[in-house]
Amino acid sequence: MTLHIVSRSPFSSNALADCIGTFSDGDALLLIEDGTYAASGFMPENIAVGPVYCLKTDADARGLQVPETFQAIDDARWVSLCVEHKPIVSWFK
């Protein structure tokens, strides 16, 4: 079960698209920093990705609402996700 962490905006980077292309059953996606812009409706609805987590403080800093289909999390939950998953892959190109 891989934890994929996307930190780049889907409007200026292919990181999210590249990440989604590698997803396997049991993988999880965490949106942080500018990656949280994917929560503004950029995530394609027909992809089989889940669960999707979004760092609430980063979304709040960008004035974004976290959709109900995503799980808004805090730093403590981020740490626990890192403990629960192996490996962890950061997408930032």
DOLO-275396 format. One record per atom (N, C-alpha, C, O): residue number from 1; residue in one letter; chain; atom name; x, z, y. Coordinates in Angstrom, 2 decimals, always signed. Layout:
N
(NUM 'A' 'A' 'CA' (X Z Y))
...
//
This chain:
93
(1 'M' 'A' 'N' (+0.83 +0.00 -1.17))
(1 'M' 'A' 'CA' (+0.00 +0.00 +0.00))
(1 'M' 'A' 'C' (+0.88 +0.00 +1.25))
(1 'M' 'A' 'O' (+1.49 +1.02 +1.58))
(2 'T' 'A' 'N' (+0.95 -1.10 +1.90))
(2 'T' 'A' 'CA' (+1.77 -1.26 +3.09))
(2 'T' 'A' 'C' (+0.99 -0.89 +4.34))
(2 'T' 'A' 'O' (-0.19 -1.21 +4.46))
(3 'L' 'A' 'N' (+1.67 -0.21 +5.25))
(3 'L' 'A' 'CA' (+1.11 +0.01 +6.59))
(3 'L' 'A' 'C' (+1.75 -1.02 +7.50))
(3 'L' 'A' 'O' (+2.96 -1.00 +7.72))
(4 'H' 'A' 'N' (+0.94 -1.91 +8.04))
(4 'H' 'A' 'CA' (+1.40 -2.93 +8.98))
(4 'H' 'A' 'C' (+1.12 -2.42 +10.38))
(4 'H' 'A' 'O' (-0.01 -2.06 +10.70))
(5 'I' 'A' 'N' (+2.15 -2.38 +11.22))
(5 'I' 'A' 'CA' (+2.01 -1.91 +12.60))
(5 'I' 'A' 'C' (+2.27 -3.08 +13.54))
(5 'I' 'A' 'O' (+3.36 -3.65 +13.55))
(6 'V' 'A' 'N' (+1.26 -3.44 +14.32))
(6 'V' 'A' 'CA' (+1.37 -4.55 +15.27))
(6 'V' 'A' 'C' (+1.41 -3.98 +16.67))
(6 'V' 'A' 'O' (+0.51 -3.26 +17.09))
(7 'S' 'A' 'N' (+2.48 -4.33 +17.40))
(7 'S' 'A' 'CA' (+2.66 -3.78 +18.75))
(7 'S' 'A' 'C' (+2.62 -4.85 +19.85))
(7 'S' 'A' 'O' (+2.82 -4.53 +21.02))
(8 'R' 'A' 'N' (+2.37 -6.08 +19.50))
(8 'R' 'A' 'CA' (+2.34 -7.16 +20.48))
(8 'R' 'A' 'C' (+0.94 -7.72 +20.66))
(8 'R' 'A' 'O' (+0.15 -7.75 +19.71))
(9 'S' 'A' 'N' (+0.64 -8.15 +21.85))
(9 'S' 'A' 'CA' (-0.66 -8.72 +22.17))
(9 'S' 'A' 'C' (-0.90 -10.01 +21.38))
(9 'S' 'A' 'O' (+0.01 -10.83 +21.26))
(10 'P' 'A' 'N' (-2.11 -10.18 +20.83))
(10 'P' 'A' 'CA' (-2.41 -11.43 +20.15))
(10 'P' 'A' 'C' (-2.50 -12.61 +21.11))
(10 'P' 'A' 'O' (-2.57 -13.76 +20.67))
(11 'F' 'A' 'N' (-2.51 -12.34 +22.41))
(11 'F' 'A' 'CA' (-2.59 -13.40 +23.41))
(11 'F' 'A' 'C' (-1.22 -13.94 +23.80))
(11 'F' 'A' 'O' (-1.12 -14.98 +24.46))
(12 'S' 'A' 'N' (-0.15 -13.23 +23.41))
(12 'S' 'A' 'CA' (+1.20 -13.68 +23.79))
(12 'S' 'A' 'C' (+2.18 -13.70 +22.62))
(12 'S' 'A' 'O' (+3.37 -13.94 +22.81))
(13 'S' 'A' 'N' (+1.68 -13.46 +21.41))
(13 'S' 'A' 'CA' (+2.56 -13.36 +20.25))
(13 'S' 'A' 'C' (+1.81 -13.77 +18.99))
(13 'S' 'A' 'O' (+0.58 -13.70 +18.93))
(14 'N' 'A' 'N' (+2.56 -14.19 +17.99))
(14 'N' 'A' 'CA' (+1.98 -14.52 +16.68))
(14 'N' 'A' 'C' (+2.05 -13.34 +15.72))
(14 'N' 'A' 'O' (+1.74 -13.50 +14.54))
(15 'A' 'A' 'N' (+2.46 -12.17 +16.20))
(15 'A' 'A' 'CA' (+2.67 -11.03 +15.31))
(15 'A' 'A' 'C' (+1.43 -10.70 +14.49))
(15 'A' 'A' 'O' (+1.53 -10.50 +13.28))
(16 'L' 'A' 'N' (+0.26 -10.65 +15.10))
(16 'L' 'A' 'CA' (-0.96 -10.31 +14.38))
(16 'L' 'A' 'C' (-1.29 -11.37 +13.34))
(16 'L' 'A' 'O' (-1.60 -11.04 +12.20))
(17 'A' 'A' 'N' (-1.22 -12.63 +13.72))
(17 'A' 'A' 'CA' (-1.52 -13.71 +12.78))
(17 'A' 'A' 'C' (-0.55 -13.71 +11.61))
(17 'A' 'A' 'O' (-0.95 -13.91 +10.46))
(18 'D' 'A' 'N' (+0.73 -13.50 +11.90))
(18 'D' 'A' 'CA' (+1.73 -13.45 +10.83))
(18 'D' 'A' 'C' (+1.47 -12.27 +9.91))
(18 'D' 'A' 'O' (+1.60 -12.39 +8.69))
(19 'C' 'A' 'N' (+1.12 -11.14 +10.49))
(19 'C' 'A' 'CA' (+0.82 -9.94 +9.72))
(19 'C' 'A' 'C' (-0.35 -10.19 +8.78))
(19 'C' 'A' 'O' (-0.27 -9.90 +7.59))
(20 'I' 'A' 'N' (-1.43 -10.71 +9.31))
(20 'I' 'A' 'CA' (-2.64 -10.93 +8.52))
(20 'I' 'A' 'C' (-2.35 -11.87 +7.35))
(20 'I' 'A' 'O' (-2.93 -11.73 +6.27))
(21 'G' 'A' 'N' (-1.45 -12.81 +7.56))
(21 'G' 'A' 'CA' (-1.09 -13.74 +6.50))
(21 'G' 'A' 'C' (-0.38 -13.12 +5.32))
(21 'G' 'A' 'O' (-0.27 -13.75 +4.26))
(22 'T' 'A' 'N' (+0.09 -11.88 +5.46))
(22 'T' 'A' 'CA' (+0.82 -11.23 +4.37))
(22 'T' 'A' 'C' (+0.02 -10.10 +3.72))
(22 'T' 'A' 'O' (+0.53 -9.43 +2.82))
(23 'F' 'A' 'N' (-1.20 -9.88 +4.16))
(23 'F' 'A' 'CA' (-1.98 -8.74 +3.69))
(23 'F' 'A' 'C' (-2.29 -8.81 +2.21))
(23 'F' 'A' 'O' (-2.56 -9.88 +1.66))
(24 'S' 'A' 'N' (-2.25 -7.66 +1.57))
(24 'S' 'A' 'CA' (-2.64 -7.50 +0.17))
(24 'S' 'A' 'C' (-3.69 -6.41 +0.08))
(24 'S' 'A' 'O' (-3.88 -5.64 +1.02))
(25 'D' 'A' 'N' (-4.37 -6.33 -1.06))
(25 'D' 'A' 'CA' (-5.35 -5.26 -1.27))
(25 'D' 'A' 'C' (-4.68 -3.91 -1.11))
(25 'D' 'A' 'O' (-3.58 -3.69 -1.61))
(26 'G' 'A' 'N' (-5.34 -3.01 -0.40))
(26 'G' 'A' 'CA' (-4.82 -1.66 -0.21))
(26 'G' 'A' 'C' (-3.96 -1.50 +1.02))
(26 'G' 'A' 'O' (-3.61 -0.37 +1.37))
(27 'D' 'A' 'N' (-3.61 -2.60 +1.69))
(27 'D' 'A' 'CA' (-2.82 -2.52 +2.92))
(27 'D' 'A' 'C' (-3.68 -2.03 +4.08))
(27 'D' 'A' 'O' (-4.91 -2.16 +4.05))
(28 'A' 'A' 'N' (-3.04 -1.47 +5.09))
(28 'A' 'A' 'CA' (-3.73 -1.00 +6.29))
(28 'A' 'A' 'C' (-3.04 -1.59 +7.52))
(28 'A' 'A' 'O' (-1.85 -1.91 +7.49))
(29 'L' 'A' 'N' (-3.80 -1.72 +8.60))
(29 'L' 'A' 'CA' (-3.29 -2.27 +9.85))
(29 'L' 'A' 'C' (-3.45 -1.23 +10.94))
(29 'L' 'A' 'O' (-4.51 -0.64 +11.11))
(30 'L' 'A' 'N' (-2.37 -1.02 +11.69))
(30 'L' 'A' 'CA' (-2.39 -0.12 +12.85))
(30 'L' 'A' 'C' (-2.00 -0.92 +14.08))
(30 'L' 'A' 'O' (-0.94 -1.54 +14.12))
(31 'L' 'A' 'N' (-2.86 -0.90 +15.09))
(31 'L' 'A' 'CA' (-2.60 -1.56 +16.36))
(31 'L' 'A' 'C' (-2.10 -0.53 +17.35))
(31 'L' 'A' 'O' (-2.75 +0.49 +17.57))
(32 'I' 'A' 'N' (-0.94 -0.79 +17.94))
(32 'I' 'A' 'CA' (-0.36 +0.10 +18.95))
(32 'I' 'A' 'C' (+0.07 -0.73 +20.15))
(32 'I' 'A' 'O' (+0.10 -1.95 +20.09))
(33 'E' 'A' 'N' (+0.41 -0.04 +21.23))
(33 'E' 'A' 'CA' (+0.91 -0.68 +22.46))
(33 'E' 'A' 'C' (+0.04 -1.88 +22.81))
(33 'E' 'A' 'O' (-1.19 -1.76 +22.79))
(34 'D' 'A' 'N' (+0.62 -3.04 +23.11))
(34 'D' 'A' 'CA' (-0.17 -4.21 +23.48))
(34 'D' 'A' 'C' (-0.93 -4.81 +22.30))
(34 'D' 'A' 'O' (-1.81 -5.64 +22.49))
(35 'G' 'A' 'N' (-0.60 -4.40 +21.09))
(35 'G' 'A' 'CA' (-1.36 -4.84 +19.92))
(35 'G' 'A' 'C' (-2.81 -4.40 +19.98))
(35 'G' 'A' 'O' (-3.66 -4.99 +19.32))
(36 'T' 'A' 'N' (-3.08 -3.36 +20.76))
(36 'T' 'A' 'CA' (-4.46 -2.88 +20.87))
(36 'T' 'A' 'C' (-5.38 -3.90 +21.54))
(36 'T' 'A' 'O' (-6.60 -3.77 +21.45))
(37 'Y' 'A' 'N' (-4.81 -4.90 +22.21))
(37 'Y' 'A' 'CA' (-5.66 -5.95 +22.79))
(37 'Y' 'A' 'C' (-6.45 -6.70 +21.72))
(37 'Y' 'A' 'O' (-7.47 -7.32 +22.03))
(38 'A' 'A' 'N' (-6.00 -6.65 +20.48))
(38 'A' 'A' 'CA' (-6.76 -7.26 +19.38))
(38 'A' 'A' 'C' (-8.11 -6.58 +19.22))
(38 'A' 'A' 'O' (-9.05 -7.18 +18.68))
(39 'A' 'A' 'N' (-8.23 -5.35 +19.69))
(39 'A' 'A' 'CA' (-9.49 -4.62 +19.61))
(39 'A' 'A' 'C' (-10.52 -5.15 +20.61))
(39 'A' 'A' 'O' (-11.69 -4.77 +20.55))
(40 'S' 'A' 'N' (-10.10 -6.01 +21.51))
(40 'S' 'A' 'CA' (-11.03 -6.54 +22.52))
(40 'S' 'A' 'C' (-11.75 -7.79 +22.02))
(40 'S' 'A' 'O' (-12.21 -8.61 +22.83))
(41 'G' 'A' 'N' (-11.85 -7.93 +20.71))
(41 'G' 'A' 'CA' (-12.61 -9.05 +20.15))
(41 'G' 'A' 'C' (-11.76 -10.17 +19.62))
(41 'G' 'A' 'O' (-12.30 -11.22 +19.26))
(42 'F' 'A' 'N' (-10.46 -9.99 +19.54))
(42 'F' 'A' 'CA' (-9.59 -11.06 +19.07))
(42 'F' 'A' 'C' (-9.52 -11.13 +17.55))
(42 'F' 'A' 'O' (-9.19 -12.19 +17.01))
(43 'M' 'A' 'N' (-9.81 -10.05 +16.85))
(43 'M' 'A' 'CA' (-9.69 -10.04 +15.40))
(43 'M' 'A' 'C' (-10.73 -10.98 +14.79))
(43 'M' 'A' 'O' (-11.92 -10.82 +15.05))
(44 'P' 'A' 'N' (-10.30 -11.95 +14.00))
(44 'P' 'A' 'CA' (-11.27 -12.82 +13.33))
(44 'P' 'A' 'C' (-12.17 -11.99 +12.40))
(44 'P' 'A' 'O' (-11.69 -11.08 +11.72))
(45 'E' 'A' 'N' (-13.45 -12.30 +12.37))
(45 'E' 'A' 'CA' (-14.40 -11.51 +11.58))
(45 'E' 'A' 'C' (-14.34 -11.83 +10.10))
(45 'E' 'A' 'O' (-14.75 -11.01 +9.28))
(46 'N' 'A' 'N' (-13.84 -13.01 +9.74))
(46 'N' 'A' 'CA' (-13.89 -13.43 +8.35))
(46 'N' 'A' 'C' (-12.62 -13.10 +7.56))
(46 'N' 'A' 'O' (-12.45 -13.60 +6.45))
(47 'I' 'A' 'N' (-11.74 -12.30 +8.10))
(47 'I' 'A' 'CA' (-10.53 -11.96 +7.37))
(47 'I' 'A' 'C' (-10.74 -10.67 +6.58))
(47 'I' 'A' 'O' (-11.52 -9.80 +6.98))
(48 'A' 'A' 'N' (-10.05 -10.57 +5.48))
(48 'A' 'A' 'CA' (-10.17 -9.39 +4.63))
(48 'A' 'A' 'C' (-9.01 -8.45 +4.92))
(48 'A' 'A' 'O' (-8.05 -8.37 +4.16))
(49 'V' 'A' 'N' (-9.12 -7.75 +6.03))
(49 'V' 'A' 'CA' (-8.10 -6.79 +6.43))
(49 'V' 'A' 'C' (-8.78 -5.45 +6.61))
(49 'V' 'A' 'O' (-9.82 -5.35 +7.26))
(50 'G' 'A' 'N' (-8.18 -4.43 +6.05))
(50 'G' 'A' 'CA' (-8.78 -3.13 +6.29))
(50 'G' 'A' 'C' (-8.09 -2.07 +5.48))
(50 'G' 'A' 'O' (-7.49 -2.38 +4.45))
(51 'P' 'A' 'N' (-8.16 -0.89 +5.89))
(51 'P' 'A' 'CA' (-8.76 -0.45 +7.14))
(51 'P' 'A' 'C' (-7.90 -0.83 +8.35))
(51 'P' 'A' 'O' (-6.70 -1.07 +8.24))
(52 'V' 'A' 'N' (-8.54 -0.87 +9.51))
(52 'V' 'A' 'CA' (-7.84 -1.16 +10.76))
(52 'V' 'A' 'C' (-7.89 +0.09 +11.63))
(52 'V' 'A' 'O' (-8.96 +0.62 +11.92))
(53 'Y' 'A' 'N' (-6.71 +0.53 +12.04))
(53 'Y' 'A' 'CA' (-6.57 +1.70 +12.91))
(53 'Y' 'A' 'C' (-6.08 +1.23 +14.27))
(53 'Y' 'A' 'O' (-5.38 +0.23 +14.38))
(54 'C' 'A' 'N' (-6.46 +1.97 +15.30))
(54 'C' 'A' 'CA' (-6.05 +1.64 +16.66))
(54 'C' 'A' 'C' (-5.65 +2.94 +17.35))
(54 'C' 'A' 'O' (-6.41 +3.90 +17.37))
(55 'L' 'A' 'N' (-4.44 +2.96 +17.92))
(55 'L' 'A' 'CA' (-3.97 +4.16 +18.61))
(55 'L' 'A' 'C' (-4.78 +4.31 +19.90))
(55 'L' 'A' 'O' (-4.66 +3.51 +20.83))
(56 'K' 'A' 'N' (-5.58 +5.35 +19.93))
(56 'K' 'A' 'CA' (-6.54 +5.54 +21.02))
(56 'K' 'A' 'C' (-5.87 +5.66 +22.39))
(56 'K' 'A' 'O' (-6.37 +5.11 +23.36))
(57 'T' 'A' 'N' (-4.76 +6.37 +22.48))
(57 'T' 'A' 'CA' (-4.10 +6.54 +23.78))
(57 'T' 'A' 'C' (-3.62 +5.19 +24.33))
(57 'T' 'A' 'O' (-3.68 +4.97 +25.54))
(58 'D' 'A' 'N' (-3.16 +4.30 +23.46))
(58 'D' 'A' 'CA' (-2.72 +2.98 +23.92))
(58 'D' 'A' 'C' (-3.91 +2.13 +24.35))
(58 'D' 'A' 'O' (-3.83 +1.42 +25.34))
(59 'A' 'A' 'N' (-5.01 +2.20 +23.61))
(59 'A' 'A' 'CA' (-6.21 +1.46 +23.99))
(59 'A' 'A' 'C' (-6.76 +1.99 +25.32))
(59 'A' 'A' 'O' (-7.14 +1.21 +26.19))
(60 'D' 'A' 'N' (-6.80 +3.31 +25.46))
(60 'D' 'A' 'CA' (-7.28 +3.91 +26.71))
(60 'D' 'A' 'C' (-6.41 +3.50 +27.89))
(60 'D' 'A' 'O' (-6.93 +3.21 +28.97))
(61 'A' 'A' 'N' (-5.11 +3.46 +27.70))
(61 'A' 'A' 'CA' (-4.19 +3.09 +28.79))
(61 'A' 'A' 'C' (-4.41 +1.65 +29.26))
(61 'A' 'A' 'O' (-4.06 +1.30 +30.38))
(62 'R' 'A' 'N' (-5.00 +0.84 +28.39))
(62 'R' 'A' 'CA' (-5.25 -0.56 +28.73))
(62 'R' 'A' 'C' (-6.73 -0.81 +29.08))
(62 'R' 'A' 'O' (-7.14 -1.95 +29.27))
(63 'G' 'A' 'N' (-7.50 +0.26 +29.15))
(63 'G' 'A' 'CA' (-8.90 +0.15 +29.51))
(63 'G' 'A' 'C' (-9.76 -0.49 +28.43))
(63 'G' 'A' 'O' (-10.77 -1.12 +28.74))
(64 'L' 'A' 'N' (-9.36 -0.34 +27.17))
(64 'L' 'A' 'CA' (-10.08 -0.97 +26.07))
(64 'L' 'A' 'C' (-10.95 +0.03 +25.33))
(64 'L' 'A' 'O' (-10.59 +1.20 +25.19))
(65 'Q' 'A' 'N' (-12.09 -0.43 +24.86))
(65 'Q' 'A' 'CA' (-12.95 +0.34 +23.98))
(65 'Q' 'A' 'C' (-12.56 -0.01 +22.55))
(65 'Q' 'A' 'O' (-12.40 -1.19 +22.23))
(66 'V' 'A' 'N' (-12.41 +0.98 +21.70))
(66 'V' 'A' 'CA' (-12.10 +0.73 +20.29))
(66 'V' 'A' 'C' (-13.42 +0.46 +19.57))
(66 'V' 'A' 'O' (-14.30 +1.32 +19.57))
(67 'P' 'A' 'N' (-13.57 -0.73 +18.96))
(67 'P' 'A' 'CA' (-14.82 -1.04 +18.26))
(67 'P' 'A' 'C' (-15.09 -0.07 +17.11))
(67 'P' 'A' 'O' (-14.16 +0.54 +16.57))
(68 'E' 'A' 'N' (-16.35 +0.07 +16.76))
(68 'E' 'A' 'CA' (-16.73 +0.97 +15.67))
(68 'E' 'A' 'C' (-16.15 +0.54 +14.33))
(68 'E' 'A' 'O' (-16.01 +1.37 +13.43))
(69 'T' 'A' 'N' (-15.82 -0.74 +14.19))
(69 'T' 'A' 'CA' (-15.25 -1.24 +12.93))
(69 'T' 'A' 'C' (-13.78 -0.84 +12.77))
(69 'T' 'A' 'O' (-13.22 -0.97 +11.69))
(70 'F' 'A' 'N' (-13.17 -0.34 +13.85))
(70 'F' 'A' 'CA' (-11.80 +0.15 +13.82))
(70 'F' 'A' 'C' (-11.86 +1.68 +13.81))
(70 'F' 'A' 'O' (-12.85 +2.27 +14.22))
(71 'Q' 'A' 'N' (-10.79 +2.30 +13.35))
(71 'Q' 'A' 'CA' (-10.69 +3.75 +13.41))
(71 'Q' 'A' 'C' (-9.73 +4.12 +14.54))
(71 'Q' 'A' 'O' (-8.53 +3.87 +14.44))
(72 'A' 'A' 'N' (-10.25 +4.73 +15.59))
(72 'A' 'A' 'CA' (-9.41 +5.20 +16.69))
(72 'A' 'A' 'C' (-8.68 +6.45 +16.22))
(72 'A' 'A' 'O' (-9.31 +7.39 +15.73))
(73 'I' 'A' 'N' (-7.35 +6.46 +16.37))
(73 'I' 'A' 'CA' (-6.57 +7.60 +15.87))
(73 'I' 'A' 'C' (-5.66 +8.15 +16.95))
(73 'I' 'A' 'O' (-5.40 +7.51 +17.97))
(74 'D' 'A' 'N' (-5.16 +9.37 +16.70))
(74 'D' 'A' 'CA' (-4.20 +10.00 +17.60))
(74 'D' 'A' 'C' (-2.81 +9.97 +16.94))
(74 'D' 'A' 'O' (-2.65 +9.46 +15.83))
(75 'D' 'A' 'N' (-1.82 +10.52 +17.63))
(75 'D' 'A' 'CA' (-0.44 +10.49 +17.11))
(75 'D' 'A' 'C' (-0.30 +11.23 +15.79))
(75 'D' 'A' 'O' (+0.46 +10.81 +14.92))
(76 'A' 'A' 'N' (-1.02 +12.33 +15.62))
(76 'A' 'A' 'CA' (-0.92 +13.10 +14.38))
(76 'A' 'A' 'C' (-1.41 +12.27 +13.19))
(76 'A' 'A' 'O' (-0.80 +12.30 +12.11))
(77 'R' 'A' 'N' (-2.49 +11.52 +13.38))
(77 'R' 'A' 'CA' (-3.00 +10.66 +12.30))
(77 'R' 'A' 'C' (-2.03 +9.53 +12.02))
(77 'R' 'A' 'O' (-1.89 +9.11 +10.87))
(78 'W' 'A' 'N' (-1.36 +9.02 +13.06))
(78 'W' 'A' 'CA' (-0.35 +7.97 +12.88))
(78 'W' 'A' 'C' (+0.75 +8.48 +11.96))
(78 'W' 'A' 'O' (+1.18 +7.78 +11.04))
(79 'V' 'A' 'N' (+1.21 +9.69 +12.20))
(79 'V' 'A' 'CA' (+2.25 +10.27 +11.35))
(79 'V' 'A' 'C' (+1.76 +10.38 +9.91))
(79 'V' 'A' 'O' (+2.50 +10.05 +8.98))
(80 'S' 'A' 'N' (+0.53 +10.83 +9.72))
(80 'S' 'A' 'CA' (+0.02 +10.96 +8.35))
(80 'S' 'A' 'C' (-0.13 +9.60 +7.67))
(80 'S' 'A' 'O' (+0.08 +9.50 +6.46))
(81 'L' 'A' 'N' (-0.48 +8.56 +8.42))
(81 'L' 'A' 'CA' (-0.52 +7.21 +7.85))
(81 'L' 'A' 'C' (+0.85 +6.78 +7.36))
(81 'L' 'A' 'O' (+0.98 +6.14 +6.32))
(82 'C' 'A' 'N' (+1.87 +7.13 +8.13))
(82 'C' 'A' 'CA' (+3.24 +6.77 +7.75))
(82 'C' 'A' 'C' (+3.66 +7.50 +6.47))
(82 'C' 'A' 'O' (+4.45 +6.96 +5.69))
(83 'V' 'A' 'N' (+3.16 +8.69 +6.26))
(83 'V' 'A' 'CA' (+3.47 +9.44 +5.05))
(83 'V' 'A' 'C' (+2.69 +8.87 +3.86))
(83 'V' 'A' 'O' (+3.20 +8.85 +2.73))
(84 'E' 'A' 'N' (+1.48 +8.40 +4.10))
(84 'E' 'A' 'CA' (+0.60 +7.91 +3.04))
(84 'E' 'A' 'C' (+0.98 +6.51 +2.54))
(84 'E' 'A' 'O' (+0.65 +6.16 +1.41))
(85 'H' 'A' 'N' (+1.65 +5.72 +3.35))
(85 'H' 'A' 'CA' (+1.93 +4.32 +3.00))
(85 'H' 'A' 'C' (+3.42 +4.08 +2.79))
(85 'H' 'A' 'O' (+4.28 +4.68 +3.43))
(86 'K' 'A' 'N' (+3.68 +3.17 +1.88))
(86 'K' 'A' 'CA' (+5.05 +2.73 +1.65))
(86 'K' 'A' 'C' (+4.98 +1.31 +1.13))
(86 'K' 'A' 'O' (+4.28 +1.08 +0.14))
(87 'P' 'A' 'N' (+5.65 +0.37 +1.73))
(87 'P' 'A' 'CA' (+6.50 +0.47 +2.90))
(87 'P' 'A' 'C' (+5.69 +0.41 +4.20))
(87 'P' 'A' 'O' (+4.47 +0.28 +4.20))
(88 'I' 'A' 'N' (+6.43 +0.51 +5.29))
(88 'I' 'A' 'CA' (+5.86 +0.35 +6.63))
(88 'I' 'A' 'C' (+6.55 -0.85 +7.26))
(88 'I' 'A' 'O' (+7.78 -0.93 +7.29))
(89 'V' 'A' 'N' (+5.74 -1.79 +7.76))
(89 'V' 'A' 'CA' (+6.29 -3.00 +8.36))
(89 'V' 'A' 'C' (+5.82 -3.08 +9.80))
(89 'V' 'A' 'O' (+4.62 -3.03 +10.08))
(90 'S' 'A' 'N' (+6.77 -3.22 +10.72))
(90 'S' 'A' 'CA' (+6.45 -3.37 +12.15))
(90 'S' 'A' 'C' (+6.51 -4.84 +12.52))
(90 'S' 'A' 'O' (+7.49 -5.53 +12.24))
(91 'W' 'A' 'N' (+5.46 -5.30 +13.17))
(91 'W' 'A' 'CA' (+5.34 -6.69 +13.62))
(91 'W' 'A' 'C' (+5.46 -6.70 +15.14))
(91 'W' 'A' 'O' (+4.60 -6.16 +15.83))
(92 'F' 'A' 'N' (+6.51 -7.31 +15.65))
(92 'F' 'A' 'CA' (+6.74 -7.26 +17.09))
(92 'F' 'A' 'C' (+7.33 -8.54 +17.67))
(92 'F' 'A' 'O' (+7.78 -8.52 +18.82))
(93 'K' 'A' 'N' (+7.34 -9.61 +16.96))
(93 'K' 'A' 'CA' (+7.93 -10.84 +17.51))
(93 'K' 'A' 'C' (+6.97 -11.59 +18.39))
(93 'K' 'A' 'O' (+7.32 -12.64 +18.93))
//
